[in-house]
């Protein structure tokens, strides 16, 4: 017998379906790809559905078993607990997908902006528009022995907001 997937208070449970009984469903018979019959022909006979809700995303994970599987083992509490836990992981991975894509997009834009800044600074340096300090100036400082050491002042350019 087909059971509804969301059962109010018991929405979080594992709901078992027999594919053979689903093949008689008029809605599924209208399917052009005949997916249920193909699954049955492959030897899949029992399907567990487990719903998930995570960070505003909802869905159902299907777990398929062969026709000859031991139903008592499939429906054992420890196995159903495992299916619910696996569904939580799958649901979390599904839910985090969209925020992760947004983070990746922002990081890509930030990186591209940094690359463009560096490229612009390289072009400015080659064209002579960038003003570095005058390297011909000498800096004097006292050495340990009391003498003076002259060192050229080196040009330094700090690039902020690199990544």
GUFI-41864 format. One line per field, with one value per atom (N, C-alpha, C): residue number from 1; residue in one letter; atom name; x, y, z. Coordinates in Angstrom, 2 decimals, decimal comma. Layout:
<sites>
num <- [NUM;...]
residu <- [a;...]
atome <- [CA;...]
X <- [X;...]
Y <- [Y;...]
Z <- [Z;...]
</sites>
This chain:
<sites>
num <- [1;1;1;2;2;2;3;3;3;4;4;4;5;5;5;6;6;6;7;7;7;8;8;8;9;9;9;10;10;10;11;11;11;12;12;12;13;13;13;14;14;14;15;15;15;16;16;16;17;17;17;18;18;18;19;19;19;20;20;20;21;21;21;22;22;22;23;23;23;24;24;24;25;25;25;26;26;26;27;27;27;28;28;28;29;29;29;30;30;30;31;31;31;32;32;32;33;33;33;34;34;34;35;35;35;36;36;36;37;37;37;38;38;38;39;39;39;40;40;40;41;41;41;42;42;42;43;43;43;44;44;44;45;45;45;46;46;46;47;47;47;48;48;48;49;49;49;50;50;50;51;51;51;52;52;52;53;53;53;54;54;54;55;55;55;56;56;56;57;57;57;58;58;58;59;59;59;60;60;60;61;61;61;62;62;62;63;63;63;64;64;64;65;65;65;66;66;66;67;67;67;68;68;68;69;69;69;70;70;70;71;71;71;72;72;72;73;73;73;74;74;74;75;75;75;76;76;76;77;77;77;78;78;78;79;79;79;80;80;80;81;81;81;82;82;82;83;83;83;84;84;84;85;85;85;86;86;86;87;87;87;88;88;88;89;89;89;90;90;90;91;91;91;92;92;92;93;93;93;94;94;94;95;95;95;96;96;96;97;97;97;98;98;98;99;99;99;100;100;100;101;101;101;102;102;102;103;103;103;104;104;104;105;105;105;106;106;106;107;107;107;108;108;108;109;109;109;110;110;110;111;111;111;112;112;112;113;113;113;114;114;114;115;115;115;116;116;116;117;117;117;118;118;118;119;119;119;120;120;120;121;121;121;122;122;122;123;123;123;124;124;124;125;125;125;126;126;126;127;127;127;128;128;128;129;129;129;130;130;130;131;131;131;132;132;132;133;133;133;134;134;134;135;135;135;136;136;136;137;137;137;138;138;138;139;139;139;140;140;140;141;141;141;142;142;142;143;143;143;144;144;144;145;145;145;146;146;146;147;147;147;148;148;148;149;149;149;150;150;150;151;151;151;152;152;152;153;153;153;154;154;154;155;155;155;156;156;156;157;157;157;158;158;158;159;159;159;160;160;160;161;161;161;162;162;162;163;163;163]
residu <- [x;x;x;x;x;x;x;x;x;x;x;x;x;x;x;x;x;x;x;x;x;x;x;x;x;x;x;x;x;x;x;x;x;x;x;x;x;x;x;x;x;x;x;x;x;x;x;x;x;x;x;x;x;x;x;x;x;x;x;x;x;x;x;x;x;x;x;x;x;x;x;x;x;x;x;x;x;x;x;x;x;x;x;x;x;x;x;x;x;x;x;x;x;x;x;x;x;x;x;x;x;x;x;x;x;x;x;x;x;x;x;x;x;x;x;x;x;x;x;x;x;x;x;x;x;x;x;x;x;x;x;x;x;x;x;x;x;x;x;x;x;x;x;x;x;x;x;x;x;x;x;x;x;x;x;x;x;x;x;x;x;x;x;x;x;x;x;x;x;x;x;x;x;x;x;x;x;x;x;x;x;x;x;x;x;x;x;x;x;x;x;x;x;x;x;x;x;x;x;x;x;x;x;x;x;x;x;x;x;x;x;x;x;x;x;x;x;x;x;x;x;x;x;x;x;x;x;x;x;x;x;x;x;x;x;x;x;x;x;x;x;x;x;x;x;x;x;x;x;x;x;x;x;x;x;x;x;x;x;x;x;x;x;x;x;x;x;x;x;x;x;x;x;x;x;x;x;x;x;x;x;x;x;x;x;x;x;x;x;x;x;x;x;x;x;x;x;x;x;x;x;x;x;x;x;x;x;x;x;x;x;x;x;x;x;x;x;x;x;x;x;x;x;x;x;x;x;x;x;x;x;x;x;x;x;x;x;x;x;x;x;x;x;x;x;x;x;x;x;x;x;x;x;x;x;x;x;x;x;x;x;x;x;x;x;x;x;x;x;x;x;x;x;x;x;x;x;x;x;x;x;x;x;x;x;x;x;x;x;x;x;x;x;x;x;x;x;x;x;x;x;x;x;x;x;x;x;x;x;x;x;x;x;x;x;x;x;x;x;x;x;x;x;x;x;x;x;x;x;x;x;x;x;x;x;x;x;x;x;x;x;x;x;x;x;x;x;x;x;x;x;x;x;x;x;x;x;x;x;x;x;x;x;x;x;x;x;x;x;x;x;x;x;x;x;x;x;x;x;x;x;x;x;x;x;x;x;x;x]
atome <- [N;CA;C;N;CA;C;N;CA;C;N;CA;C;N;CA;C;N;CA;C;N;CA;C;N;CA;C;N;CA;C;N;CA;C;N;CA;C;N;CA;C;N;CA;C;N;CA;C;N;CA;C;N;CA;C;N;CA;C;N;CA;C;N;CA;C;N;CA;C;N;CA;C;N;CA;C;N;CA;C;N;CA;C;N;CA;C;N;CA;C;N;CA;C;N;CA;C;N;CA;C;N;CA;C;N;CA;C;N;CA;C;N;CA;C;N;CA;C;N;CA;C;N;CA;C;N;CA;C;N;CA;C;N;CA;C;N;CA;C;N;CA;C;N;CA;C;N;CA;C;N;CA;C;N;CA;C;N;CA;C;N;CA;C;N;CA;C;N;CA;C;N;CA;C;N;CA;C;N;CA;C;N;CA;C;N;CA;C;N;CA;C;N;CA;C;N;CA;C;N;CA;C;N;CA;C;N;CA;C;N;CA;C;N;CA;C;N;CA;C;N;CA;C;N;CA;C;N;CA;C;N;CA;C;N;CA;C;N;CA;C;N;CA;C;N;CA;C;N;CA;C;N;CA;C;N;CA;C;N;CA;C;N;CA;C;N;CA;C;N;CA;C;N;CA;C;N;CA;C;N;CA;C;N;CA;C;N;CA;C;N;CA;C;N;CA;C;N;CA;C;N;CA;C;N;CA;C;N;CA;C;N;CA;C;N;CA;C;N;CA;C;N;CA;C;N;CA;C;N;CA;C;N;CA;C;N;CA;C;N;CA;C;N;CA;C;N;CA;C;N;CA;C;N;CA;C;N;CA;C;N;CA;C;N;CA;C;N;CA;C;N;CA;C;N;CA;C;N;CA;C;N;CA;C;N;CA;C;N;CA;C;N;CA;C;N;CA;C;N;CA;C;N;CA;C;N;CA;C;N;CA;C;N;CA;C;N;CA;C;N;CA;C;N;CA;C;N;CA;C;N;CA;C;N;CA;C;N;CA;C;N;CA;C;N;CA;C;N;CA;C;N;CA;C;N;CA;C;N;CA;C;N;CA;C;N;CA;C;N;CA;C;N;CA;C;N;CA;C;N;CA;C;N;CA;C;N;CA;C;N;CA;C;N;CA;C;N;CA;C;N;CA;C;N;CA;C;N;CA;C;N;CA;C;N;CA;C;N;CA;C;N;CA;C;N;CA;C;N;CA;C;N;CA;C;N;CA;C;N;CA;C;N;CA;C;N;CA;C;N;CA;C;N;CA;C;N;CA;C;N;CA;C;N;CA;C;N;CA;C]
X <- [0,85;0,00;0,89;0,56;1,34;1,01;2,05;1,84;2,20;1,52;1,88;3,29;3,97;5,35;5,46;4,61;4,65;3,44;3,70;2,62;2,49;2,37;2,16;3,23;2,83;3,76;4,90;4,60;5,58;6,26;6,41;6,97;8,40;9,10;10,52;10,82;9,83;10,07;10,48;10,78;11,11;9,81;9,52;8,28;8,65;8,13;8,50;7,45;7,91;7,02;7,48;6,52;6,81;6,67;7,72;7,69;6,61;6,41;5,41;4,02;3,69;2,38;2,33;3,46;3,50;3,30;3,62;3,47;2,00;1,09;-0,34;-0,93;-0,13;-0,59;-0,85;-2,07;-2,38;-1,48;-1,07;-0,19;1,15;1,69;2,98;2,87;1,71;1,51;1,56;1,28;1,32;2,75;3,69;5,08;5,59;6,22;6,73;7,98;8,77;10,02;9,85;8,67;8,37;9,43;9,81;10,91;10,67;9,46;9,19;9,34;8,86;9,00;10,47;11,24;12,67;13,38;13,05;13,66;13,27;12,01;11,55;12,27;12,42;13,12;14,59;15,18;16,57;16,71;15,59;15,63;15,36;15,08;14,76;13,28;12,98;11,59;11,06;11,93;11,49;12,21;11,46;12,03;11,66;12,66;12,42;12,53;11,59;11,65;11,81;12,73;12,97;13,01;12,08;12,07;13,12;13,52;14,43;13,99;14,30;14,15;15,42;16,11;17,36;17,59;17,73;18,00;17,07;15,79;14,81;14,70;15,43;15,35;14,65;13,78;13,07;13,25;13,19;13,30;13,08;13,24;13,08;14,28;14,82;15,90;15,29;15,60;15,12;16,25;15,94;16,88;16,24;16,91;16,33;16,99;16,16;16,63;16,17;16,88;16,49;15,19;14,53;13,22;13,30;14,37;14,49;15,08;15,26;15,86;14,96;15,59;14,85;14,20;12,86;12,11;12,31;12,42;12,62;13,94;14,98;16,27;16,20;15,52;15,40;14,67;13,61;12,76;13,19;14,31;14,81;15,12;14,92;15,12;16,51;17,54;18,90;19,13;18,50;18,66;17,90;16,70;15,94;16,64;17,24;18,02;19,18;19,82;20,91;20,40;19,27;18,70;18,36;17,82;17,49;18,77;19,81;21,09;21,72;21,68;22,23;21,45;20,14;19,31;19,69;19,97;20,40;21,66;22,61;23,86;23,61;22,81;22,49;21,72;20,76;19,98;20,84;21,78;22,68;23,56;24,07;24,90;24,07;22,83;21,95;21,66;21,36;20,99;22,16;23,38;24,53;25,02;24,52;24,96;24,78;23,63;23,37;24,20;24,22;25,09;26,57;27,01;28,40;28,69;27,75;27,94;28,06;27,29;27,36;28,72;29,20;30,53;31,61;31,51;32,50;32,47;31,26;31,13;31,80;31,56;32,15;33,67;34,19;35,64;36,25;35,58;36,07;36,12;35,07;35,05;36,14;36,35;37,41;38,77;39,01;40,28;40,48;39,43;39,53;39,83;39,21;39,46;40,92;41,46;42,86;43,79;43,49;44,30;44,28;43,10;42,98;43,77;43,76;44,54;46,04;46,50;47,92;48,29;47,45;47,72;47,78;46,89;46,87;48,14;48,58;49,79;51,02;51,04;52,17;52,20;51,04;50,97;51,41;50,98;51,39;52,90;53,50;54,93;55,68;55,20;55,84;55,71;54,60;54,39;55,05;55,54;56,23;55,29;54,03;53,07;53,11;53,63;53,68;54,85;54,59;55,64;56,21;57,42;58,15;59,10;59,70;60,64;61,90;62,62;63,83;64,93;65,33;66,32;67,73;67,93;69,27;69,59;68,60;68,86;69,61;70,49;71,28;70,82;70,84;70,49;71,76;72,03;73,22;72,80;73,59;73,36;74,71;74,77;76,03;76,17;77,39;77,69;78,24;78,48;78,98;80,34;81,13;82,48;82,52;81,34;81,31;81,32;81,57;81,58;80,16;80,10;78,81;78,66;77,45;77,15;76,08;76,31;75,31;74,56;73,28;72,46;71,39;71,18;70,14;68,77;67,87;66,50;65,79;65,25;64,60;63,12;62,63;61,21;60,35;59,30;58,39;56,97;56,19;54,79;53,96;53,05;52,22;50,89;50,51;49,21;48,30;47,28;46,36;45,15;44,41;43,23;43,60;44,66;45,13;44,11;43,64;42,63;41,45]
Y <- [-1,18;0,00;1,24;2,20;3,43;4,32;4,85;5,75;7,16;8,17;9,55;9,86;10,75;11,03;11,93;12,92;13,81;13,50;13,09;12,66;13,56;14,84;15,75;15,63;15,16;15,05;14,07;13,03;12,00;12,26;13,51;13,84;13,34;13,14;12,83;11,36;10,51;9,08;8,61;7,31;6,66;6,04;6,30;5,79;4,84;3,62;2,56;2,42;2,18;1,98;0,76;0,03;-1,10;-0,60;-0,70;-0,17;-0,85;-2,14;-2,85;-2,23;-1,88;-1,25;0,16;0,81;2,17;2,14;1,02;0,94;0,95;0,71;0,75;2,14;3,06;4,43;5,12;5,62;6,26;7,46;8,17;9,32;8,87;7,79;7,28;6,60;6,06;5,42;6,43;7,71;8,76;9,18;8,77;9,15;8,60;9,46;9,06;8,19;8,37;7,61;6,25;5,99;4,69;4,31;5,27;5,11;4,00;3,92;2,91;1,50;1,28;-0,04;-0,36;0,64;0,42;0,06;0,74;0,42;-1,00;-1,35;-2,70;-3,75;-3,47;-4,41;-4,57;-3,54;-3,62;-4,40;-4,72;-5,49;-4,66;-3,40;-2,56;-2,72;-3,07;-3,35;-2,55;-2,10;-1,38;-0,05;1,01;2,35;2,96;3,51;4,26;5,74;6,52;7,97;8,62;9,57;10,28;11,77;12,55;13,99;14,71;15,88;16,72;18,18;18,93;20,39;20,93;21,79;22,33;23,71;24,72;26,10;26,57;26,31;26,78;25,93;24,87;23,98;22,69;22,19;20,95;20,00;18,72;17,73;16,33;15,39;13,98;13,22;12,33;11,45;10,06;9,43;8,08;7,08;6,00;4,90;3,68;3,09;1,97;0,66;-0,39;-1,73;-2,72;-3,82;-4,86;-5,52;-6,13;-6,75;-7,84;-8,60;-9,71;-9,36;-8,06;-7,66;-8,05;-8,33;-8,70;-7,45;-7,40;-6,22;-5,99;-7,04;-6,89;-6,17;-6,50;-5,82;-4,37;-4,15;-2,78;-1,87;-2,40;-1,57;-1,59;-2,23;-2,26;-0,83;-0,58;0,77;1,31;0,49;0,98;1,35;0,62;0,95;2,24;2,39;3,61;4,83;4,65;5,75;6,13;5,13;5,39;6,15;5,75;6,42;7,88;8,12;9,50;10,31;9,73;10,43;10,73;9,75;9,96;11,05;11,07;12,10;13,48;13,57;14,85;15,36;14,47;14,87;15,29;14,52;14,86;16,17;16,35;17,58;18,80;18,63;19,74;20,10;19,10;19,37;20,08;19,69;20,33;21,77;21,98;23,32;24,31;23,85;24,74;25,08;24,39;24,56;26,00;26,59;27,94;29,00;29,00;29,97;29,80;28,56;28,32;28,90;28,75;29,32;30,84;31,48;32,93;33,33;32,58;32,86;32,71;31,68;31,46;32,60;33,06;34,17;35,43;35,72;36,91;36,79;35,62;35,42;35,57;35,03;35,15;36,62;37,39;38,81;39,58;39,29;39,95;39,63;38,38;37,98;38,66;38,67;39,29;40,78;41,43;42,85;43,08;42,21;42,34;42,15;41,18;40,94;42,18;42,75;43,94;45,11;45,28;46,35;46,16;44,93;44,65;44,88;44,41;44,61;46,11;46,88;48,32;48,96;48,54;49,09;48,72;47,53;47,12;47,98;48,23;49,07;50,49;51,00;52,35;52,43;51,41;51,39;51,39;50,57;50,50;51,81;52,50;53,76;54,94;54,72;55,78;56,68;56,33;57,17;56,96;55,84;55,56;56,32;56,98;57,75;56,95;56,51;55,88;56,93;56,64;57,60;57,65;58,71;58,90;58,00;57,02;56,04;56,62;57,76;58,33;59,00;59,22;59,81;58,81;59,34;58,48;58,71;57,65;57,75;57,49;58,37;58,18;57,68;56,77;56,31;55,93;55,94;55,61;54,10;53,63;52,21;51,99;50,75;50,42;51,04;51,15;51,68;53,21;53,85;55,30;55,91;55,12;55,65;55,77;56,30;56,45;55,40;54,90;53,96;54,59;54,59;55,12;53,96;54,08;53,04;53,73;53,22;53,79;53,48;54,43;54,20;53,40;52,29;51,40;51,77;51,72;52,01;50,89;51,27;50,31;50,72;49,77;50,04;48,98;49,41;48,49;48,33;47,11;46,84;46,31;47,10;46,63;45,95;45,27;44,52;43,52;42,80;41,86;40,77;40,10;39,04;39,25]
Z <- [0,00;0,00;0,00;-0,84;-0,93;0,27;0,90;2,03;1,61;2,18;1,85;2,34;1,66;2,02;3,25;3,39;4,55;5,43;6,64;7,53;8,75;8,56;9,68;10,74;11,94;13,05;12,74;12,01;11,70;10,35;9,98;8,67;8,53;9,62;9,60;9,42;9,38;9,29;7,91;7,83;6,57;6,05;4,80;4,20;3,08;3,16;2,24;1,15;-0,07;-1,21;-2,00;-2,54;-3,41;-4,84;-5,64;-7,00;-7,84;-7,64;-8,44;-8,25;-7,00;-6,76;-7,34;-7,43;-7,99;-9,50;-10,14;-11,59;-11,99;-11,06;-11,34;-11,11;-10,64;-10,40;-11,73;-11,97;-13,26;-13,57;-12,53;-12,75;-13,31;-12,77;-13,24;-14,59;-14,90;-16,20;-17,34;-17,02;-18,03;-18,36;-17,55;-17,76;-19,09;-19,87;-21,18;-21,08;-20,00;-19,90;-19,23;-18,65;-18,06;-17,02;-16,23;-15,28;-14,25;-13,70;-12,68;-13,25;-14,44;-15,06;-15,30;-15,73;-15,95;-14,65;-13,56;-12,26;-11,84;-12,01;-11,64;-12,48;-13,76;-14,66;-14,26;-13,66;-13,20;-11,89;-11,27;-10,03;-8,79;-8,95;-7,79;-7,49;-6,25;-5,91;-4,75;-3,88;-2,68;-2,62;-2,33;-2,25;-0,91;-0,23;1,00;0,65;1,13;0,93;2,30;2,40;3,65;3,33;3,91;3,65;4,49;4,01;4,81;4,69;5,73;5,76;6,39;5,68;6,20;5,61;6,45;6,05;4,93;5,11;4,14;2,89;2,79;1,64;2,07;1,21;1,49;0,33;0,64;-0,42;0,11;-0,77;-0,43;-1,00;-0,20;-0,66;-0,82;-1,94;-2,21;-2,00;-1,31;-1,11;-1,75;-2,72;-3,46;-3,06;-3,02;-2,65;-3,71;-3,79;-4,74;-4,30;-5,25;-4,99;-3,92;-3,89;-2,96;-1,61;-1,31;-0,04;1,13;2,27;3,48;4,07;3,98;4,43;5,93;6,70;8,15;8,44;7,68;7,87;7,39;6,28;5,76;6,73;7,34;8,21;9,67;9,97;11,35;11,81;13,09;13,64;13,34;13,53;13,31;11,84;10,91;9,49;9,16;9,70;9,44;10,05;11,23;11,83;10,92;10,34;9,40;8,18;7,63;6,45;6,77;7,95;8,35;8,49;9,11;9,25;7,90;7,00;5,66;4,93;5,12;4,51;5,04;6,34;6,92;6,22;6,00;5,34;3,89;3,19;1,79;1,73;2,63;2,68;3,00;3,91;4,26;3,07;2,38;1,19;0,12;-0,04;-1,01;-0,60;0,68;1,16;1,09;1,32;1,34;-0,07;-1,05;-2,43;-2,92;-2,72;-3,24;-2,49;-1,15;-0,47;-0,83;-1,03;-1,41;-2,79;-3,72;-5,05;-4,97;-4,09;-3,91;-3,33;-2,34;-1,77;-2,84;-3,65;-4,71;-5,72;-6,05;-7,00;-6,44;-5,17;-4,54;-4,49;-4,11;-4,09;-5,47;-6,48;-7,85;-8,28;-7,96;-8,31;-7,59;-6,31;-5,53;-6,12;-6,44;-7,04;-8,39;-9,22;-10,54;-10,40;-9,42;-9,18;-8,79;-7,93;-7,52;-8,72;-9,57;-10,77;-11,67;-11,85;-12,70;-12,13;-10,79;-10,16;-10,41;-10,24;-10,45;-11,92;-12,83;-14,26;-14,59;-14,02;-14,26;-13,71;-12,53;-11,95;-12,76;-13,32;-14,17;-15,42;-16,02;-17,22;-16,90;-15,74;-15,33;-15,15;-14,56;-14,33;-15,67;-16,61;-17,93;-18,69;-18,51;-19,24;-18,52;-17,31;-16,57;-15,80;-15,71;-15,00;-13,50;-13,05;-11,63;-11,02;-9,90;-9,24;-8,09;-8,27;-7,19;-6,63;-5,49;-4,94;-5,81;-5,69;-6,50;-5,95;-6,72;-6,28;-6,24;-6,81;-6,82;-5,49;-4,65;-3,33;-2,47;-1,67;-0,78;0,65;1,41;2,81;3,61;4,53;5,35;6,72;7,24;8,60;9,18;10,45;11,12;11,24;11,03;11,19;12,58;12,96;14,29;14,56;13,51;13,74;13,66;13,57;13,57;12,19;11,16;9,80;9,25;8,04;7,39;6,31;6,16;5,07;4,20;2,94;2,01;1,36;1,35;0,71;-0,12;-1,28;-2,13;-1,53;-1,60;-1,15;-2,23;-1,84;-2,80;-2,96;-4,19;-4,40;-3,81;-3,12;-2,52;-2,87;-3,30;-3,60;-2,88;-2,07;-1,31;-2,02;-2,28;-2,91;-1,82;-1,50;-0,47;-1,12;-0,31;-0,75;-1,85;-1,63;-2,66;-2,92;-1,90;-2,11;-1,20]
</sites>
